[in-house]
Amino acid sequence: MEGANFLIEALKSVALLFNESKKTHKFCLWTLISLSLFFSGCEEEKNNVSMEVKDGNLERNSSICSTTDNGETKPISKERLDALEKKLGIAASDADKTSGTKIFRRKLKGVTDNEYEDGKICFYEFKTQLGSGSVYLERIWGNDDLVTDLEADFKAVGHACQLLSEWMDEVLAKDKVQNREKVGEFINGPMLLAAKNFITYKRVYQKEEDRIARFIMYLTDHFKLDIERIREIKLELGERVSRYEAIEMNQEKKNETDGLGALLLVTSILIEYGLPENPELSAYLRNNPIETKSAEFAEFIMERPESQALMTDSQNEPANKKLEPIEILFNGLTIKLIDSNFFGPDNPRTFSYTLAIPENTLPVDILTNGTSTGSGIITWQYSSKDKYSVGQPPFAYASWCKLDEDFQNEHFGKILVDKNKLLDYTFFIIGLNPEELSEWERVLEQSNPSDNIAELLKQNISWSEEKRKILGFDDVIRLFEPPKSEPGK
């Protein structure tokens, strides 16, 4: 176990070596060995959300403020407040004038926006004769369309690898390096495949340890990376990083090469271990570290026709922000450097959610991924700085039901459809059209305690066998059958 822990920490330190020297630029390594992301920034946005179900609506109060590293509470920026008010369509009020905390009060039903990028809320209460079922769903932020994002990611890293291989070929050709075609084959082959797998792991596996362990296995299997040589690699990286930074500090446009040097350095390391049968090539890369040529790589990127077209388009954006070479290289990558769809918002944020369910709700095991107190209160806690925040977007859900005891006692003589049966029944009812629903409710309305409700429905519902199969008639009929374990039934 000690060896495994050392390996994980050693690989994490690869990313940390770069991060510690680039705190002012949020140095995000897409590269194949960087297995951890560190957020920078001195302020954190806090959102405390309290929700309560009343009269078929979800009453939602969102209190938002910023906190500093020393615990001081401050108002959110005017730009952020204006954007929120525009998105939600309401004005914020003061929750605490001293701290500047703002609060948004809303009554929600159906699908609507929440307070964050691409976040959505869904709340429905479905009423039936036997009781009601409620569903609350919320994607805190981000995008659930994994397939589209992965397709965009794969296309973007494919383009980046193609540009990298073309530039590397030019560099190696100038110095008449033998077997240079092997480099292009490697970058557009094994290295590209590793990049796609790396992105997929980050999308799929929530726990940092799972992603690291799986990628370590991938590197050792596909790149023949000897675990016993991790310490040697770490020392080599440290030496080359120091050399790279000394050169970069003297560059006039070092901000334009930010990130490119890291990419070139890791590319060089991977080529060395991925092409062991070409010792001359490895020797060349060691003696001529390509990471020191990041300015040349940046110029190569910017001179590409597609880059010029992208720069022209970017001038039309409202912010009129000039794109840096690293952004152009990975244009279309949904994770980019720091992206709300993947890593969470650019600024650190903490989410604290509380949902209060009506007191007379049926005492069932509430279906939720939150923490239920057992007294009708459910809570969720999220942080965009949390190591669990990568992967799929954070998601909150809960479903519960509320019994109509009077109707069931009057028509069935007892509570026949209870506990989680009622939730299944509710989902069946909402799948009926008005005509089907009218017929179903009429049969139940005419029932009395002496009837076998399951048989009554079988005999009096006029649906065809095909319709019954499509709607799940037999499954819902079983909800009205007494438990077989009950004696005398």
Secondary structure by P-SEA (a helix, b strand, c coil): caaaaaaaaaaaaaaaaaaaacccccccccccccccccccccbbbbbbbbbbbccccbbbbbbbbccccccccccccaaaaaaaaaaacccccccccccbbbbbbbccccccccccccbbbbbbbbbcccbbbbbbbbccccccaaaaaaaaaaaaaaaaaaaaaaaaaaaaaaaccccaaaaaaaaacaaaaaaaaaaaaaaccccaaaaaaaaaaaaaacccccccaaaaaaaaaaaaaaaaaaaaaaccccccccaaaaaaaaaaaaaaaaccccaaaaaaaaacccccaaaaaaaaaaacaaaaaaaaaaaaccccccccaaaaaacccccccccccccccccbbbbbbbbbccccccccccccccccccccbbbbbbbccccccccccccccccccccaaaaaaacccccccccaaaaaaaaaaaaccaaaaaaaaaaaaacccccaaaaaaaacccccaaaaaaaaaaaaaaaaccccccccc
